[in-house]
Amino acid sequence: MSKDVKSVIADFHQVVNMTPKELESWLDTDESQTVGQKDGDDESIGHKSGRHIIQLLQKKDDYTDDDLSHMKKVISYVHRHLAQQPSGDLEHTRWCYSLKNWGHDPLK
């Protein structure tokens, strides 16, 4: 495994701070479905990403190119959105809900 691939995997596991069970429970909430852009169906891009993240977290190794590409997308999304943190109480914000769909709980 190349140094680049190891770095992507490490960065992914650093930004995704929710367990598969936590993320799965979150994605089952009404709040998780109130945010994000839809891409032609009823499920948002972030919500779909969350389901993919659960699968990635359950893998131990043997990541495909698609897996690594999605990991990079998650890393980029989380870093970009953390930089846009609103002021005030964050718990019930669209910002927080969106990050949680992508596997990052900013309240942890």
N, C-alpha and C positions, 0 to 999 in steps of 0.2 A: 504494500500500500504506500503510495507516494506521500511525501510530506504535505503537499497541498490537500490531498484527500483527508489526511489525519487532522489537519487544521480546520477544515470545513466541519467535520464530525464533532470536534471538540467545541468549536464556536456554536454549533447547533445545540449541543447539550448544555451549553452555558446560558443561551438566551431562552431556551425552553425550560421553564422552571416549574411546570406542572407535570404531575405523573399521568400516565395513561388513564388511570381511574378518575383523577380529578378533571382532566380534560373531557373525558367522556361524559361525566356528570354535568359539567358546565354546558357542553353542547346540547344536552337534553333540556336545558332551561329555555323559557320564552325569551329571556333577555338576550341570550346568545344569537337569537334569530332576528333581533331588531336592528342589527347593524350590518354594514357592509354592502358592497356593490353586488348586484345580481348579474349573472352572465347568461341570461336567457331562460333560466328556470327559477324555481322558488327558493333555491338555496344560494346564499351569498358565497363569494369566492373565499372569504375568510373561514366560513363554516366548513366548506369542502376541505380547505387546507387543514383545519383542525382534525378532521377525520384521517387525512393522510399522515399528519404528525403522530397520531396514535399508533398507526401501523409502523412508522419509523422508530418510535420509542420501543416498540416490542421486538424489533430486530436487534440482534447482537452484532451482526457483521453482514457481509455479503450484500452491500448496498449497490443498487443499480445506478446508472448514469442519471436516470429520472429521479431517483431518491436524492442523489447529491445535488441535483439542480433544484429540487424543492427545498432542501436544507438551506441552500444559498438564498433562496427567495425568502424563507422564514427569517433568516439572520438579517437580511436587508430590511424587511418589513419592520421587525421589532426595533432595530436601531433607529430607523427613520421615525417611527411613531413615538418612541421614548423621548426623542428630541423635541417633540411637539406637546409635551406634557402641559395640560391646562392647570390653572391655579384653583385652589379651593379643595373641597371634598371630592375625591376621585372615585370613590367606591361605586357610585351609580351613574357614571358618565359613559357616553358612547365610546370615548377614548379607551377606558378601562375594558369595556365589553369587547371591543374590537381586538385589543391585545390578547385578551384571554382566548378568543377564538383561534388565535395564532400560537397558543401554547405558553404565553407569558402572562403571569399574574403580577401586575405592577404593585400590588398591595403586599406581596410577600417580602 
